[in-house]
Amino acid sequence: MNKAILFGADDSVYVRIARMTLHEKGVDYDLVPIDIFAGDSVPAAYVDRQPFGKIPSFEQDGFRLYETGAIARYIDEAFPGPRLQPEDPRRRARMNQLISIADAYIYHHLVWGLYVELVSKAASGEPPDQRRVGEARAKMPVCLGVLSDFLGDSPWLCGDRLTLADLYLAPMLDYFLMVPEGVEEFRKIENLRIWRDRIGSRESFAATCPLARS
Ligand SMILES: N[C@@H](CCC(=O)N[C@@H](CS)C(=O)NCC(=O)O)C(=O)O
């Protein structure tokens, strides 16, 4: 098999999820930089790979794939290395539930509603959208509470073993933890703090840390 190729930017949450999955599986890959925000529109050649213009997309030996959930599950299933999805149907359902929660709520509220509005926009001198911040602030305790409940006393979000759910949440929370009020709230939740230290010490986490912040 030829080397896997991932297309995207290294500061993207979703690209990092795919990269962490590749690292955890020990799969060699090339990251081909795609800047979807440069210029007026997403480059046509890239739209051919991802019609919705989002990153990442994946290719190996002519097999093209987009949508991070599909990419991560494919990498787990197609390559040797530690399994990143539970065999047990109920645990697997919990992992898939968490991935949906991350996609629908955590990314929306904690990354876009708080990090982008309060940190990223401030860095470029843009005022935050207060309606969006207010909505995200109200949902922040719900988001963190749900994650803490999933985690319970376990080392990983879905039990004793690292799964794709951990690889989804780590890059999202990494951005959220650049928001001062996010850090304050997060510090109060002991099991999440311990989990964050645990995932933060993985080679896959360090190796995929966006260059701007490494
Ligand atoms: N559903 C997509 C979401 C990917 C996504 O939202 N990627 C972000 C970067 S982290 C992106 O491409 N944003 C560009 C945009 O929304 O225009 C997936 O799972 O791959």
The ligand as a Gaussian input file, in Angstrom:
#p B3LYP/6-31G(d) Opt

LIG

0 1
 N      -18.334000      17.275000       9.065000
 C      -16.972000      17.608000       8.766000
 C      -16.601000      18.858000       9.543000
 C      -15.183000      19.299000       9.256000
 C      -15.000000      20.771000       9.604000
 O      -15.926000      21.477000      10.035000
 N      -13.792000      21.246000       9.382000
 C      -13.521000      22.650000       9.587000
 C      -12.107000      22.872000      10.069000
 S      -11.864000      22.275000      11.719000
 C      -13.669000      23.362000       8.274000
 O      -13.371000      22.806000       7.238000
 N      -14.134000      24.600000       8.316000
 C      -14.264000      25.419000       7.149000
 C      -15.617000      26.001000       6.960000
 O      -16.507000      25.723000       7.791000
 O      -15.785000      26.718000       5.980000
 C      -16.064000      16.449000       9.144000
 O      -16.433000      15.671000      10.027000
 O      -15.000000      16.296000       8.526000

